[in-house]
Amino acid sequence: MTGYARALEVFDQRLPELQACLKPDDLVLATADHGCDPTYPGHDHTREHVPVLVSGPRCCPVELGERQGFADMGQTLAAYFGLNPLNNGTSFLKQITLESPL
């Protein structure tokens, strides 16, 4: 548990460095690849929810609530880059941006 907590602290400390490098049209989505309880032995998925952090000069603070799945992030990125909608997921781009992307 100590290593997990330390990794989160390091991420929190370094995130401002990343944000300082962002260009006006940049968008960062950071998440975990699966939800594992750090107190559970082994590496099995324990069906915990995973965070999604969104950052960028055109982003506004918003609570996205509970999403249906990772496909929402893919759909959001597709919309951001002006690509055709994907088969799955719901974009949250309009919720997170202050103005139109690219």
Protein Blocks (a to p, Z undefined) as FASTA:
>chain_A
ZZmmmmmmmmmmmmmmmmmmpcfkbccddddfbdcdfkbgcjbdehiacddddddfkbcc
ddebjafbjklmmmmmmmmnopacdfedcdfklmmpmbdcZZ
